[in-house]
Amino acid sequence: MYVGRIEKLLTHYSMVPMCIINSLGKVTRANKRIADVFKYDGIVDNDIFVLTGIKFPEIAESARTGKALFLRKNDKAFKILTEFIGEGETASIVMSFIDMTSFETLKDLYNEEKPCIALINVDNLDEMTPSGKEESELEVSTEVDRLIRSWSAGMGAAISRYKDHMYEMLLTHKNYRELVNSKFDILDEVRKIETDMDFPVTLSIGIGIGGKTIAESEDYAQDALNLALGRGGDQAVVRNVKNFEYYGGKTQSVEKGYKGKSRIIAHAIKLLMTQSTRIFIMGHANPDMDCFGSALGIYRIAKSIGKEAFIVMNEYNSTMEDIIRDARETEEYEFISSDKALTMADKGALAVVVDTHRPTLVESIALLEKINRTVIIDHHRRTEGSLPNTLLSYMESYASSASELVTEIVQYACEKKVLSKFEADALLAGIMVDTNRFAVKAGVRTFEAAAWLKRAGADLENVRRYFQTDAESFRVRAQCIAGAEFIGGCVAMSVCPGQIPDAQIVNSQVADELLTIKGIKVSFVAGRNQQGLTVVSARSLGDVNVQRIMEKFGGGGHFNTAGTQSELAPGEMLARIREELERQEFVKTSQ
């Protein structure tokens, strides 16, 4: 009786729209002002979830914690304050609707007009300049400039060109959302420009949003642009306060013909080594041929200038047994565990990381945190996250392998031939494994590096021995190929049965083999390793950016070579990858 009188008084005298619901979520009372919220009469006895879309447990939790709810209804915005009336399980809840429409409109307007900074880079203008005709170059440059300025004017943004290949644009957050909805179609428009070269004109765009100041947003934009360039260009990367977002990435990186950067990097690395007490070289956990070969190359540079050097390596798979056994038999290399390296490292040491730049993949992140100076040499497309204490970063996604980059560095860092025959073999093996024996991602500089290694003593017959597999792995590989599923005549998927010790190697070999089937443009192979994790290898002939697909599942790699690991079953992983292909309409459009 007492509670009922309170409910009656509240609804009668309240100056804001109000209703009361019982423990079943039914409206028991409502005042006349509730018509400002609901445009129909007679809400009493109706379910509050039907009226508002808010579940009763959420309302009860709001009443317990005092946290307001929010409702948009009939082009209005309301903050809902809730409070219990009575006690126990039968207590009612009073809901007061505070009209926040004007405030929300002002907030939306403020958010839409917040400034964002975009930095735009014409990726390959320098590559066109020395090769094409002057008139053609001028036409291309003029057309790119026209498209960019027209694109900016269409949004009402302000743009300024401050280098031949660089623009800075000031736009609003509303403009940014329009760009996302259009999937940054400016990338496609610029790519359509006709040139005399055998590669298209592409843009890299870095956008910074959410900075506390214009300067901070500009810093975000620069970080985003660096990431876009490190991932091969032809894409937009957006950085906000919390994370990065990626758009585009439809073409492969253009190989740079000028080797000046390799020379500069070589001298910089040599100088850093000279100033260091000892050198620690590491790659990613469970190294492959490329990781191991490039580590040996860096080791030789350090030893050539009389520095104490160590290769940090904990575990390796069976495919690396032969080459690592051969390395140990030479007794020329110092292999140590990451635990021992931690006891030996000091502030004057230098760490050189090869074939990776991701903190989650390096052999020992603790060692890098202890050492003040780190050098990175990697050929993978850049991802967010960085290694600690990085002084020098040489990341070229156009390169076939880390071994290719290190081979060029060795040529400039050492005054005379210093590589042993075994080191030349190891570097050539690294190049061959990442190019699938020169079948993919092998550019002019790749073959030049291979030719230099051959002159340094590399023996192709000996290198081939490192690629031999045991009979059981061969049998599993054949079984995977035989059981492959073909989708739309262009996609091949296969599950490798059981738990395979070298799942990553076997899967990658099967994925490569599937691409040799006529009509197949992309392949995905999944199988479990000895730890029970599902390992996925993805390969593409260039029609699909498999790196972008693998990033959706926590992995990464290159445009046409990528992979990931997951706790999901292999079949479930492939089903999700298929859904992603259908979402991108690749399977649909290819059928």
matplotlib code that plots the C-alpha trace (Angstrom):
import matplotlib.pyplot as plt

x = [0.0, 2.8, 4.9, 1.9, 1.3, 4.9, 4.6, 1.5, 3.1, 6.3, 4.4, 2.1, 4.6, 7.6, 8.7, 10.3, 8.9, 8.6, 7.4, 7.5, 8.1, 7.5, 9.9, 8.6, 9.6, 6.0, 5.0, 2.7, 2.5, 3.4, 2.9, 1.6, 5.0, 6.0, 4.3, 7.5, 9.3, 6.7, 4.4, 1.6, -0.9, -1.4, 2.1, 0.9, 1.0, 3.5, 6.9, 9.7, 12.0, 9.4, 9.2, 12.9, 14.9, 16.6, 16.5, 15.2, 18.4, 20.3, 17.7, 18.0, 21.8, 21.5, 19.3, 21.8, 24.9, 23.4, 24.8, 22.6, 21.2, 20.8, 18.0, 17.4, 13.7, 11.8, 14.7, 15.4, 18.1, 17.3, 19.4, 17.5, 18.0, 16.7, 16.0, 14.4, 11.1, 10.6, 12.8, 13.3, 12.5, 9.2, 10.6, 9.6, 11.9, 11.2, 12.7, 13.1, 13.8, 16.0, 15.9, 19.5, 18.7, 20.3, 23.4, 23.8, 23.3, 26.0, 28.3, 27.7, 28.4, 31.6, 32.7, 32.0, 34.0, 37.0, 40.1, 42.1, 45.4, 46.2, 49.7, 49.7, 52.7, 53.0, 54.8, 56.8, 57.3, 61.1, 61.1, 59.3, 61.6, 64.8, 63.1, 60.3, 60.2, 60.1, 56.8, 55.1, 56.4, 55.0, 51.6, 51.5, 52.6, 50.0, 47.2, 48.0, 48.0, 44.6, 43.0, 44.3, 43.2, 39.8, 39.4, 40.2, 37.9, 35.0, 35.3, 35.8, 39.3, 42.4, 45.4, 49.0, 51.8, 55.1, 57.3, 57.1, 55.6, 54.1, 50.8, 49.3, 45.5, 43.4, 39.9, 37.1, 36.1, 33.0, 35.2, 37.2, 34.0, 33.1, 36.5, 36.0, 32.6, 34.1, 36.9, 39.4, 38.5, 41.2, 43.6, 41.8, 41.5, 45.2, 46.1, 44.1, 46.4, 48.2, 52.0, 54.8, 56.1, 55.2, 53.8, 51.0, 51.1, 50.1, 49.5, 50.2, 48.0, 48.5, 45.6, 45.9, 42.7, 41.8, 44.9, 44.6, 46.2, 46.7, 50.4, 49.6, 47.2, 50.0, 52.4, 49.7, 49.4, 53.2, 53.2, 50.4, 52.1, 55.4, 53.4, 51.6, 55.0, 56.5, 53.6, 54.4, 52.3, 49.1, 47.1, 45.7, 46.5, 44.6, 46.0, 43.8, 44.6, 44.0, 44.9, 45.6, 43.1, 44.1, 42.5, 43.6, 46.8, 45.8, 49.2, 52.6, 55.6, 57.6, 61.3, 63.7, 66.4, 68.7, 70.9, 72.1, 70.0, 71.7, 75.1, 74.1, 72.6, 75.7, 78.0, 75.6, 75.5, 79.3, 79.7, 77.2, 79.1, 82.4, 81.0, 79.6, 81.2, 79.6, 76.9, 73.9, 72.1, 68.6, 65.7, 62.2, 61.5, 61.9, 64.0, 63.7, 66.4, 66.0, 66.3, 69.3, 71.1, 70.7, 71.9, 75.1, 75.6, 75.4, 77.6, 80.3, 80.2, 80.7, 83.6, 85.3, 85.8, 87.0, 83.9, 82.7, 79.4, 76.7, 73.7, 70.8, 68.8, 66.7, 64.8, 64.5, 62.5, 63.7, 64.0, 66.9, 68.8, 71.2, 72.2, 72.6, 74.7, 76.9, 77.3, 78.3, 80.8, 82.7, 83.3, 83.3, 80.0, 78.9, 75.4, 73.9, 70.4, 68.5, 68.9, 72.7, 72.6, 70.7, 73.6, 76.2, 74.4, 75.4, 74.5, 77.3, 76.0, 74.2, 71.2, 70.6, 67.2, 66.7, 63.7, 61.1, 60.1, 57.2, 57.8, 55.7, 57.9, 61.5, 63.6, 63.9, 62.1, 63.7, 67.2, 66.1, 64.7, 68.0, 70.2, 69.9, 70.5, 68.6, 69.0, 66.2, 66.6, 63.4, 61.5, 58.0, 55.3, 55.3, 52.7, 51.8, 53.9, 57.7, 60.8, 62.3, 65.4, 65.4, 68.3, 68.2, 65.5, 66.0, 62.6, 62.0, 58.8, 59.8, 62.7, 62.3, 63.9, 66.0, 68.9, 68.7, 68.9, 71.8, 73.7, 73.6, 74.7, 77.6, 78.8, 79.0, 80.1, 83.1, 86.0, 86.9, 85.4, 84.7, 81.9, 82.8, 81.4, 79.0, 77.7, 77.1, 75.2, 73.1, 72.2, 71.3, 69.1, 67.4, 66.6, 65.4, 63.1, 61.3, 61.0, 59.9, 63.1, 62.7, 59.1, 57.5, 58.6, 61.9, 63.0, 66.1, 67.9, 67.1, 68.8, 71.7, 72.1, 72.0, 74.6, 76.9, 76.5, 77.3, 80.5, 81.2, 81.2, 77.5, 76.9, 73.4, 73.7, 74.6, 71.8, 69.3, 70.3, 69.0, 65.5, 65.2, 62.4, 61.9, 59.5, 56.8, 56.6, 56.4, 53.5, 51.6, 52.2, 50.8, 47.8, 47.0, 47.2, 45.0, 42.4, 42.3, 38.9, 38.5, 36.1, 34.8, 37.6, 40.1, 40.5, 42.2, 41.8, 43.2, 43.4, 46.5, 45.5, 46.9, 49.5, 52.6, 55.9, 56.8, 53.2, 54.3, 56.8, 54.5, 51.5, 53.6, 54.9, 51.3, 50.1, 52.8, 52.0, 48.3, 49.1, 50.6, 47.1, 45.7, 43.1, 44.0, 44.7, 44.9, 45.5, 45.0, 46.3, 45.7, 47.0, 47.9, 51.4, 52.8, 51.6, 48.0, 47.8, 46.3, 48.9, 47.6, 49.7, 48.3, 49.6, 48.4, 49.4, 48.7, 44.9, 44.3, 46.3, 46.6, 48.5, 45.3, 43.3, 45.7, 45.8, 42.1, 43.0, 46.0, 48.7, 50.5, 53.2, 53.5, 51.0, 51.2, 52.7, 51.3, 50.2, 48.7, 48.2, 45.0, 43.5, 40.5, 40.3, 41.8, 38.4, 36.8, 39.7, 39.3, 35.6, 36.2, 38.7, 36.1, 33.6, 36.2, 36.8, 33.0, 32.8, 35.4, 33.5, 36.6, 35.0, 31.7, 33.2, 35.5, 32.8]
y = [0.0, 2.4, 1.5, 2.0, 5.5, 6.4, 5.2, 7.3, 10.4, 10.0, 9.6, 12.5, 15.1, 14.2, 17.0, 14.5, 11.5, 8.6, 5.1, 2.3, -1.4, -4.4, -7.4, -9.0, -6.0, -4.9, -1.2, -0.6, 3.2, 6.1, 9.9, 12.0, 13.3, 9.8, 10.7, 12.7, 9.4, 7.0, 8.3, 6.0, 5.7, 2.9, 1.7, 0.4, -3.5, -3.5, -5.2, -2.6, -4.6, -4.3, -0.6, 0.3, -2.7, -2.7, -6.0, -6.1, -7.5, -4.4, -2.1, -3.9, -3.7, 0.0, 0.5, -1.4, 0.5, 3.9, 3.8, 5.6, 3.9, 5.5, 5.4, 6.9, 7.0, 9.0, 11.2, 12.0, 10.9, 10.1, 9.4, 6.9, 7.2, 4.1, 3.4, 0.7, 1.2, -1.3, -4.2, -7.8, -9.7, -8.0, -4.4, -2.1, 0.1, 3.8, 4.9, 8.7, 9.8, 12.9, 14.5, 14.8, 15.5, 19.0, 17.8, 14.7, 16.8, 19.2, 16.3, 14.6, 17.9, 18.3, 14.8, 15.2, 18.4, 17.2, 17.7, 14.8, 14.9, 12.9, 12.4, 11.2, 9.8, 9.0, 5.7, 5.1, 8.5, 8.2, 4.8, 6.4, 9.4, 7.8, 5.4, 7.1, 9.9, 13.4, 14.3, 11.1, 11.7, 15.2, 13.9, 11.2, 13.6, 16.2, 13.6, 12.3, 15.9, 16.6, 13.4, 14.1, 17.8, 16.9, 14.2, 16.7, 19.4, 16.9, 16.6, 20.3, 19.4, 21.6, 20.2, 21.3, 19.7, 20.2, 17.7, 16.3, 13.1, 14.3, 16.0, 17.0, 17.2, 18.6, 17.0, 16.4, 13.2, 13.2, 13.2, 10.3, 8.2, 9.0, 7.7, 4.5, 4.0, 4.5, 2.1, 4.9, 4.7, 7.3, 4.3, 2.7, 5.9, 6.6, 3.0, 3.4, 6.1, 4.8, 4.9, 3.7, 1.5, -2.1, -1.2, 1.2, 4.5, 3.9, 6.0, 5.4, 7.3, 7.8, 9.3, 10.5, 10.9, 11.5, 13.4, 15.9, 18.5, 19.0, 18.2, 14.9, 14.0, 14.8, 12.5, 9.8, 10.4, 10.1, 6.8, 5.5, 6.5, 4.8, 1.7, 1.9, 2.3, -0.5, -2.8, -2.2, 0.9, 1.2, 1.4, 3.6, 3.2, 5.0, 5.5, 6.6, 6.7, 2.9, 1.1, 1.0, 0.2, -0.9, -0.3, -1.2, -3.1, -4.5, -4.4, -5.9, -3.8, -2.3, -3.4, -0.5, -0.4, 2.0, 0.2, 3.4, 2.6, -0.8, 0.9, 3.5, 0.7, -1.4, 1.4, 2.3, -1.3, -1.6, 1.7, 0.5, -2.8, -1.0, 1.0, -2.1, -4.5, -7.6, -8.5, -10.7, -11.9, -13.4, -14.1, -15.4, -18.4, -21.8, -20.3, -21.2, -21.2, -17.4, -16.5, -18.7, -17.7, -14.0, -14.5, -16.1, -13.2, -10.7, -12.8, -12.8, -9.0, -8.7, -11.2, -9.4, -6.3, -8.3, -8.2, -10.9, -12.2, -14.7, -16.3, -16.6, -19.7, -21.9, -24.5, -25.4, -27.9, -31.0, -29.3, -27.2, -30.2, -30.7, -27.1, -26.4, -29.6, -28.4, -25.0, -26.6, -28.9, -25.9, -24.7, -21.1, -19.9, -19.2, -20.5, -19.7, -19.9, -16.7, -17.5, -17.5, -14.3, -12.5, -13.2, -12.0, -8.9, -5.4, -1.8, -1.7, -4.6, -4.5, -6.7, -7.4, -8.9, -10.6, -11.8, -10.4, -7.2, -8.4, -8.5, -11.7, -13.6, -12.8, -15.4, -13.3, -10.0, -9.9, -9.7, -6.8, -5.0, -5.4, -4.3, -0.5, -0.8, -2.9, -3.1, -4.7, -6.2, -7.6, -8.1, -8.6, -6.0, -3.8, -4.4, -2.4, -2.8, -2.3, -3.8, -1.9, 0.3, 0.3, 2.4, 1.3, -0.3, -1.7, -3.0, -3.5, -5.4, -5.5, -7.9, -11.6, -12.4, -11.2, -13.2, -11.0, -7.8, -9.2, -10.4, -6.8, -5.5, -7.9, -6.6, -3.0, -3.7, -5.8, -4.6, -8.0, -11.4, -12.7, -15.2, -18.8, -21.3, -22.6, -19.0, -18.5, -21.7, -20.7, -17.3, -18.8, -21.4, -18.5, -16.8, -20.0, -21.0, -17.6, -17.5, -21.1, -21.6, -18.3, -19.0, -16.1, -12.6, -12.9, -9.5, -8.4, -7.7, -11.2, -12.8, -10.3, -11.4, -15.1, -14.5, -12.8, -15.7, -18.1, -16.3, -16.4, -20.2, -21.2, -24.7, -25.3, -29.1, -28.7, -26.2, -28.6, -31.2, -28.8, -29.0, -32.8, -34.1, -37.5, -40.1, -39.5, -35.8, -36.6, -39.0, -36.4, -33.8, -36.1, -36.9, -33.2, -32.4, -35.4, -34.3, -30.6, -29.0, -26.6, -23.7, -21.7, -23.0, -20.5, -21.3, -24.5, -25.5, -28.5, -29.9, -31.9, -34.7, -35.4, -33.5, -32.9, -31.9, -29.6, -28.5, -25.0, -26.4, -29.1, -26.7, -24.1, -26.8, -28.1, -24.5, -23.9, -27.1, -26.3, -23.1, -25.1, -26.4, -24.7, -22.1, -21.9, -18.3, -18.7, -21.6, -22.2, -25.2, -25.8, -28.5, -29.0, -28.9, -30.8, -28.2, -28.7, -25.3, -24.9, -23.6, -22.0, -21.3, -19.0, -18.5, -16.3, -15.6, -11.9, -11.8, -11.8, -10.1, -13.0, -10.9, -8.9, -12.1, -13.6, -10.4, -10.8, -14.0, -12.6, -13.5, -11.7, -12.0, -10.8, -9.9, -13.4, -15.4, -15.3, -17.4, -17.5, -19.8, -20.4, -22.6, -23.3, -26.6, -26.7, -27.2, -24.4, -22.0, -22.8, -22.2, -18.8, -18.0, -19.0, -16.6, -13.8, -14.6, -14.5, -11.2, -9.7, -11.2, -12.9, -16.4, -15.0, -12.9, -15.7, -18.3]
z = [0.0, 1.0, -2.1, -4.4, -3.0, -3.6, -7.2, -7.7, -6.3, -8.4, -11.7, -10.8, -9.8, -11.9, -14.3, -16.7, -18.6, -16.2, -16.0, -13.4, -14.2, -12.0, -11.4, -14.6, -16.8, -17.3, -17.2, -14.2, -14.2, -16.5, -16.4, -19.2, -20.2, -21.3, -24.6, -25.3, -25.5, -26.9, -29.7, -28.9, -26.0, -23.5, -22.6, -19.3, -19.2, -22.1, -21.8, -21.4, -23.7, -26.5, -25.9, -25.5, -26.7, -23.3, -21.4, -17.9, -16.4, -17.8, -16.2, -12.9, -13.0, -13.7, -10.7, -8.5, -9.7, -10.5, -14.0, -16.5, -19.6, -23.0, -25.5, -29.0, -29.9, -32.4, -33.4, -29.8, -27.3, -23.7, -20.7, -18.4, -14.6, -12.7, -9.0, -7.0, -5.2, -2.4, -1.5, -2.4, -5.6, -6.1, -6.0, -8.8, -10.8, -11.6, -15.0, -15.6, -19.2, -19.4, -22.9, -24.1, -27.8, -27.9, -26.1, -28.3, -31.5, -30.3, -29.4, -32.8, -34.6, -32.5, -33.3, -37.0, -37.2, -35.3, -37.4, -38.9, -40.6, -43.8, -45.3, -48.9, -50.6, -54.3, -53.9, -57.0, -58.6, -58.2, -60.0, -63.0, -63.2, -64.5, -66.8, -68.7, -71.2, -69.7, -71.3, -70.1, -66.5, -66.5, -67.7, -65.0, -62.3, -63.4, -63.5, -60.0, -58.7, -60.4, -58.9, -55.4, -55.5, -57.0, -54.3, -51.6, -53.0, -53.1, -49.3, -48.7, -47.2, -47.4, -49.1, -49.6, -51.7, -49.9, -51.9, -55.5, -54.0, -50.7, -49.7, -46.4, -46.1, -43.3, -43.1, -40.6, -38.9, -41.0, -44.1, -42.7, -42.2, -45.9, -46.9, -45.0, -46.6, -50.0, -49.1, -50.1, -53.8, -54.6, -54.4, -57.3, -59.3, -59.1, -60.0, -63.2, -64.6, -67.7, -67.6, -69.8, -66.9, -66.2, -62.8, -61.8, -59.9, -56.3, -53.2, -49.6, -47.1, -43.4, -41.4, -37.8, -35.8, -32.2, -31.1, -28.3, -30.5, -34.3, -33.7, -32.1, -34.9, -37.4, -35.5, -35.7, -39.4, -39.8, -37.9, -40.1, -43.3, -42.2, -41.5, -44.9, -46.7, -44.7, -45.7, -49.4, -50.2, -52.2, -49.1, -46.4, -42.7, -40.0, -36.5, -33.7, -29.9, -29.5, -32.7, -36.4, -39.3, -42.8, -46.2, -49.7, -50.3, -53.7, -55.5, -54.7, -53.7, -56.5, -56.5, -56.0, -58.7, -56.7, -54.1, -52.4, -49.3, -48.9, -49.0, -46.4, -44.1, -44.5, -43.3, -40.5, -39.2, -39.4, -37.5, -34.8, -34.5, -34.1, -31.2, -29.4, -26.9, -28.4, -31.0, -30.4, -33.5, -33.4, -35.7, -35.0, -32.8, -34.7, -37.4, -41.1, -43.8, -44.5, -40.8, -40.3, -43.5, -42.8, -39.2, -40.5, -42.9, -40.1, -37.9, -40.7, -40.9, -37.1, -37.1, -40.1, -38.0, -35.0, -32.9, -30.5, -31.9, -30.9, -32.7, -30.2, -30.9, -28.6, -30.6, -34.3, -36.3, -38.1, -41.5, -40.1, -38.6, -41.6, -42.0, -38.3, -37.9, -40.7, -39.1, -35.7, -37.4, -38.8, -35.2, -36.5, -34.9, -31.4, -30.8, -27.4, -25.8, -24.9, -21.2, -21.6, -23.7, -20.9, -18.5, -21.1, -22.3, -21.2, -22.0, -24.6, -26.6, -29.9, -31.0, -34.6, -35.4, -38.8, -40.7, -38.2, -36.6, -34.4, -30.6, -30.3, -32.7, -31.8, -30.0, -26.8, -26.2, -22.7, -24.3, -26.5, -23.5, -21.6, -24.6, -25.3, -29.1, -31.7, -35.5, -37.5, -41.0, -42.4, -45.6, -44.2, -44.5, -41.5, -38.7, -35.7, -32.6, -32.4, -30.9, -28.0, -28.3, -32.1, -33.5, -37.1, -39.1, -42.6, -43.7, -47.4, -48.3, -52.0, -51.1, -51.5, -48.2, -45.4, -46.9, -50.1, -48.0, -45.9, -49.1, -50.4, -47.0, -46.9, -50.3, -49.0, -45.4, -46.2, -48.3, -49.6, -50.0, -46.5, -46.9, -46.6, -49.1, -46.3, -45.6, -49.3, -49.3, -46.3, -47.7, -51.1, -49.3, -47.5, -50.7, -52.4, -49.6, -49.5, -53.3, -53.6, -55.6, -57.5, -58.5, -56.5, -55.4, -57.2, -58.7, -60.5, -57.3, -56.1, -59.0, -58.7, -55.0, -56.0, -58.8, -56.3, -53.8, -56.7, -57.4, -53.6, -53.8, -53.3, -54.5, -55.8, -55.5, -51.8, -51.2, -52.7, -50.1, -47.4, -49.0, -48.8, -46.6, -45.0, -46.5, -43.8, -44.6, -48.3, -47.7, -45.6, -48.2, -50.9, -48.8, -48.2, -52.0, -52.8, -50.3, -51.4, -51.9, -54.9, -54.6, -57.5, -59.7, -58.3, -54.6, -53.1, -49.5, -47.7, -44.2, -43.2, -40.9, -37.4, -35.5, -37.6, -36.0, -38.9, -39.7, -40.8, -43.3, -44.7, -45.0, -46.9, -49.3, -49.9, -50.4, -53.0, -54.8, -55.0, -56.8, -59.6, -60.5, -63.5, -62.6, -58.9, -57.8, -54.0, -51.7, -47.9, -46.0, -42.3, -39.9, -36.3, -35.0, -32.0, -29.6, -30.8, -32.5, -36.0, -38.4, -41.6, -44.8, -47.4, -50.9, -53.8, -57.4, -56.9, -57.3, -53.6, -50.8, -48.4, -45.9, -45.3, -44.9, -42.5, -40.4, -39.9, -37.9, -36.0, -38.6, -41.4, -44.0, -47.6, -50.3, -51.8, -48.9, -45.4, -42.5, -39.0, -36.0, -34.1, -31.4, -33.7, -35.4, -39.0, -40.6, -38.7, -39.6, -43.3, -43.0, -41.6, -44.3, -46.9, -45.3, -45.5, -49.2, -49.8, -47.9, -50.2, -53.1, -54.5, -54.6, -55.9, -58.7, -59.8, -60.2]

ax = plt.figure().add_subplot(projection="3d")
ax.plot(x, y, z, "-o")
ax.set_aspect("equal")
plt.show()
